[in-house]
Amino acid sequence: QLQLVESGGGLVQPGESLRLSCAASGFTLDDYLDDYAIAWFRQAPGKERETILCITRAGSISEYPDSVKGRFTISRDRYKNMVYLEINTLKFEDTGDYYCAADRTPDPGICLSEPLQGRFEYWGQGTHVTVSV
């Protein structure tokens, strides 16, 4: 069973950059990171969890809130079994818990699903980011 572990969160100042990592493990034989759609979600204090970025097996990327477009980048390294979320020009409102999730689906439209969270089977425990002076 796939396991995901996020890391890289912490206290950062506005305007700084941060890279969150999501380590994937538990692959079975002939099972690879590229076989999974991956998404990053964020839950700000007192708010519902929201989708940040989603990448399909084919590499098609969807961005969600306008507030992250142009500042957040998702990438994956199939050889290291890692997924990354690069965050530039951090803002106070980026504070929250960040989760990566994965699903072994060939559906090229998964990232367009509503609600997206329900489509992902595997979840990490989250990593917290605090943006503060």
N, C-alpha and C positions, 0 to 999 in steps of 0.2 A: 504494500500500500504506500502510495506517495506521501511523503512527509515534507512539509515546508517550514523553514525557520527564518524569520526576518531578523535583520540586525542593522546597525548603523544609525539608529535614532539617538537623540540627545538634545542638549540645549544649544541653540544657535541664535545668532543675532540677525535681525532683519537685513536683507541684502546679501547674506552669505549663501553659499551653495552647500548641498549635502547629497550624498549618495546612499541610498538605502539598498540593502542586499536581501535577496531571498534565496536561500540554499535549498535545493531540492534533492531528496534522497529516497531510497526505497524502490527504485526502478526494478522491474523484473526483466528477464532476458528479452532482448529485442524491443525494449521500451525505452524511449528517449525523451528528453525534454522537449524536443521539437514536435513530439506527438501530442502536446498539450497546448490548449489555449491558456493564456496567463493574464491575470488582471491585478491591478493594484486598486485598493479601496482605502478610503480615509474616513475616520470618524472623529469629528471635532467634539470638544466637550459640550455636552448637552444637546447634541444634534444626532440625526440619523447617519448611518454609514452611507457614504456616497462613492460612486465609481470615479476613479481618476483616469486610468488608462487601461486599455485592453489590447492584447495582441493575439491574433489567431494563429493556428498551426502554420498557416501559409505566410505569416509575417505581416498581415494587414493590421494596422494600428488605428484604434479609435480613441479620441480624446473626449472628455466629457465636460466638466464645468468650464465655462469661459475663463474662470480665474486661473486655470492651470495651463491653458493653451499657450504654447510658446515658452513655458518655463519648466515643464515637466517632460521627461523623456524616459521611455521604457526600452529596455534592451535585454537580450539574453545571450548567454554563453553556453552553447550546447556541450562544449567539452568540459567545462567546469560545473555544469548543471546549476548555473546561477542565473538569476533574473535580477535586474537592477532598475532602480527608479532614481534618476538624476533630477534634483530639484535646484533650480537656479533662482536667484533673487528672492529669497524666502521672505514671506510676509507673515505678520502676526496671525492672520487667519489660516495659515498653513499648519498651525498647531493642532495636534491630534494624534490618534493612533492609526498607524498605517499597516495594512494587511495585504499580503499577496495571496492569490488563490489560483487554482489550476483545475482544469477539466480536460479529460482525454476525449475530446469530441472532434470529429472531422467537420462539423458544421461551420462553414465559412461565415455564416451570419451570426455566430454566437455573440459577438461583441455588440450586436445591434439588438439583442434580446432585452425584453422588459418583463419583469425586473431582472437585471443582469445577475445579481447576487445569487439568485436561486438556481442559476445554471452551473455554478461552480461547486464541484464535489469536495475538493481538498483545500484546506485553509491553514495558514500559519497562525501563530499566537499573537502576532502584531509587534510592532516596535513603535515607541512613542517619540514624537518630535515636539519640542517646545521652542517656539520662536519668541524671544524676549530680549530686551536690552539689559 
